[in-house]
Amino acid sequence: MNRESIIARIKKCMALSQSSNANEAAAALKKAQELMVKHSVSHMDVAISDVGDASGILCKAQTPPQYLVNLAHCAADAFGCRFLVVKSWFRDPTTIQFIGIKPQPEIAAYVFDVLRRSIAKGRQEYLKQIPKQTKARNKTKRADMWAMGWVTGVEAHVQKMAMPDESKAAINEWVDRECNVTEGKARNTTETCKNAAGDYYSGLAEGRKQRLHRPIDGTGTGPARISA
């Protein structure tokens, strides 16, 4: 019997230990403890078996812009996940990895991808509205400021999922075991420039039109729905 099967048996016993039948509950708990001792399985090993991850595209650049990092925070918070930016030193795009209790990472990754495409489209449309005589660098600043406002607008509709301490501990332990994490910084191109406030509030108004709906049953197992 492999380790995954052993942990599955332990989890089944732990579930039975919640039975209203006292004898059945006691027997199940005893069996779970025996299996854990016999196979050197800790409570944390059992907890992180519920943790999974899902990845998606973040951007083409190695250093992501701040507005995309903010958007990743938004998606992660909405579904009780942690996220990591995974850089490539070749031609591949930089990716985003969501980690959380299954199946939340898959939902967070899906939501992020839909919102990322939406903000990219809106940003391109906003760029076209900026006067042609504006310097290219200032156009980028203004478009990024618009995008920062857009994310803030979306965040206003997101209900953050409360993450129990045990889930947070399990997710962090999974990351420590599976990932090599180093600190990094996002690319900030929104230094103060002319019309910065107007750009931001224009993006804020567009972002507020977005809607993120949780699954109707509230379990996180159904599809998340996004609309504008």
N, C-alpha and C positions, 0 to 999 in steps of 0.2 A: 504494500500500500504506500503510495507516494505521499509527500507532505501535504499537498492540496487536499487529498482525500481525507487525511487525518484531521485537518482543520475543519473540513466540512462536517465530519462526524461530531467533532467537539461543539461546533456551532449548533448542530441539531440537538445535541444533548442539553446545551445551555437554553435553547428555546423551550424544550420540554420541562426544564427546571422551573418554568413559570406556570406550570400546570396548577389548576385549582385542587388537584388531587395531591395531598401532602406526601403520600408514599411515592407516587410517581415522580413528583418534583425532586424529592430527596435522592431517589435512585438515579435520576438523570444527572443531577449535580455531581453526585459521587462519581459517576461514570466519566463525566467531562473532566473532573479533576484527575482521575486515574490516567486518562489518555494524555493529558497535558504533562503529567510527571513522566510517564513512560516514554513519550516521544520528545521531551524537552521543548514543549510549546508554551510560550508565555502568553499572558493576557494581551500584550501588545501585538504578538504574532497573529492572534485571532482578530484583533481590532483592525489591523492594516490589511487583512484579507478582503475587507470591504472597500478598500481604497483602490481607485483606478485613475487612469488619465486619458486625455484625448487631446489631439493636436490640430492645429490649423495654420494657415498662412497669416503672418503679421504684416510684413512689408518686404519690399525688395532691398531696401538699404540695410546695412549691418547694424546701424544705430537707429532705432525707431524714433519717430517724432513723439513728443510728449502727449499729443492728443490721442494717439493710438494706445499708449500705455494707460492713459486715463480710461479709455474705452474698455481695455482689458480688465481693469479694476472693477468697472461697472458690471461687466458680465460675470466676473468671478464672485463678487459680493452678492449678486442676485441669486446665485445657486450654491452658496456656501463652499466655494472652491478657493484654492490658492493657484497662482499662475506663475510660470517661468518663461522668460524670453530665451529662445534657443538660437544662438547665432551660428551662421555657417561662414567659413573663411573662403568658400569657393563661390560659384555663381548661383547657388541655390538661394531662395529667399529666406529671410529670417522668419522663424516660426514661433508660435505661441503654444504652450503646453498647460492645460488646465488639470489640476489634481484635486480630487475630492471623493466623497462617498458615492459609489456607483448608484445610479447612472448619471449623477449630476454633471460630471465633467463633459460627457457627450452633449448634454443640453447646453451647457455654457459655451462650448466650442461652436455649436451650431448658431446660437444667438450672436456670438461675437462675429462670426463670419458674415451673417446677414447684415448686422449693423456696420461692419467694416466696409462692405460693398456700398451700403447706402450713404455713408459719410464720404466715401471716395467720389461717388457720383455727384453729391451735393457740393463738395469742395470744388470739383472741376467746373461745375456750372457757375459757382460764385467767382471763380477766377476769370471767367469770360466777362463778368460784369465790371471788373476793375478797369479803369481807364488804360488804354493802350500805352500811353506815354509814361506810365508808372514803371519804375525800374524793376527788373525781374526779381531781384532780391526782396524788394518791398512787396511785390505781388505775393511771394511765398509767405512772407510774414503775415500779410493780411488774410490770406486764405487759411493759414494755420490758426490765426486768432479766431476766425469764423468757426473752424473745426473744434477749437477748445470750447466755444460757446455751445456748439451743437451737442457735444458730449454732456455738458452741464444740463442742457435741456432734457436729454434722455434720462439722466440720473434722477431727475425730479419725479419720474414715473416708476422708478425701480424700487421695489420693496426688498431690502437686504434680508437674506436668509440667515437667521440666527444659527451659529455654529457651536454646538455643545463643546465643552472643553475636551471631552474624550475623543470627539471627532477631529478637533484641531490637533490634538496630540498625535493621533494616528496618521493624519495627513503629513505632519511635519516629520514624523519618524519614517514614513514612506519616502519622502524626499531625501532625507539623510541617507537612507539605504540605497536608493536607486539613482540619485543624481549627484553630479559634481557642480555645486552652485557657487558662483562668484558674484560679487556686487557689480552692478552696472548702472549707467546713467542714460536717460533718454536725451534725444536731441531737441533742444529748445530753440525754435526759430521765431518765437513770438515776442521778441524784445519790443519795447514801446515804439510805435511808429504812428504816423498820421492816420486818423480814422480807426485806431485800434478798438476804441469803445464801440463804435458803430458796427465794426466787423463782428465783434464778440456778441453783441445783442442780436444781430441779424442771425447768427448761427444759433443762438439760444432759442429764438423764436421757431426756427426750423426743427431743432432737436425736440422741442416740446410737442411737436406733432406726432412723434414716434410713440408707439404703444407696445409694451412688452407684457404679454399675458401668461400667467402661470397655467399649468395643466388644471383642468376643472376639478379633478379629484384631489389635487393638492399633494399628491405623493411624489411628484417629480418624475413619474414613469411615462407620462404622456408627452406629446410634442408641445414645445413652447410655441406660441404664436406671436408674430410681430407684424404690426401694420402701421401705416402712416395716415 
